Amino acid sequence: MTLAGEVIVRSTSDTRSFGAGLGSLLRSGDIVVLSGDLGAGKTVLAQGIGTALGVEDAVTSPTFVLIRSHKGRVALHHADMWRLGTLDEMGDLGIAQMVEDGGVAVVEWGERAIPVLGSDYLLVEIDMPCPDEAHQHPRDQHPRDQHPWDDQGRGEPGGEECRRIRMIAVGECWTTRALDLAALATRWTGGAALQ
């Protein structure tokens, strides 16, 4: 495992935009594992990835359907492991086989399914609030982002904290692409890498 990059996002717009940047680096066969608490922004990040892959329909949480496949320049297979209890159930979804047939898989709560996803994947951890800003109220720092976390740019009370997104390359395929991920993080942070 290699920490390839780390960024701070302060709104849903930032999260989607970063997801689009990440999505521009993805290619058919890739698996992206999204990890983070409820409400951290996993689906919002997946929406940005979908935009970069040319997906035109709405990318919404697949929690109750388990997996949604979207057509685009590259197919997006968006899965959610939240409701599944066993590795057998997770393996039965056939995510690794789907990406072998073409497309990118983005797996929410995917850390639970790592044993059935294969040895090459990008782990994206979303932490909230940002560890270095947990004690600060973001409105004091960024008045433009009054309510950043719902689809209309409004958050829940107390939900306005920034998020830290960490990209961890796992396996040979992703380790060889770690420099591309680090460059994305550096571009996002304006040249000041947060590693």
Rosetta blueprint (number, residue, H / E / L):
1 M L
2 T E
3 L E
4 A E
5 G E
6 E E
7 V E
8 I E
9 V E
10 R L
11 S L
12 T H
13 S H
14 D H
15 T H
16 R H
17 S H
18 F H
19 G H
20 A H
21 G H
22 L H
23 G H
24 S L
25 L L
26 L L
27 R L
28 S L
29 G L
30 D L
31 I E
32 V E
33 V E
34 L E
35 S E
36 G E
37 D L
38 L L
39 G L
40 A L
41 G L
42 K H
43 T H
44 V H
45 L H
46 A H
47 Q H
48 G H
49 I H
50 G H
51 T H
52 A H
53 L L
54 G L
55 V L
56 E L
57 D L
58 A L
59 V L
60 T L
61 S L
62 P L
63 T L
64 F L
65 V L
66 L L
67 I E
68 R E
69 S E
70 H E
71 K L
72 G L
73 R L
74 V L
75 A L
76 L E
77 H E
78 H E
79 A E
80 D E
81 M L
82 W L
83 R L
84 L L
85 G L
86 T L
87 L H
88 D H
89 E H
90 M H
91 G H
92 D H
93 L L
94 G L
95 I H
96 A H
97 Q H
98 M H
99 V H
100 E H
101 D L
102 G L
103 G L
104 V E
105 A E
106 V E
107 V E
108 E E
109 W L
110 G H
111 E H
112 R H
113 A H
114 I H
115 P H
116 V H
117 L H
118 G L
119 S L
120 D L
121 Y E
122 L E
123 L E
124 V E
125 E E
126 I E
127 D E
128 M L
129 P L
130 C L
131 P H
132 D H
133 E H
134 A L
135 H L
136 Q L
137 H L
138 P H
139 R H
140 D H
141 Q H
142 H L
143 P L
144 R L
145 D L
146 Q L
147 H L
148 P L
149 W L
150 D L
151 D L
152 Q L
153 G L
154 R L
155 G L
156 E L
157 P L
158 G L
159 G L
160 E L
161 E L
162 C L
163 R E
164 R E
165 I E
166 R E
167 M E
168 I E
169 A E
170 V E
171 G L
172 E H
173 C H
174 W H
175 T H
176 T L
177 R L
178 A H
179 L H
180 D H
181 L H
182 A H
183 A H
184 L H
185 A H
186 T H
187 R H
188 W H
189 T L
190 G L
191 G L
192 A L
193 A L
194 L L
195 Q L
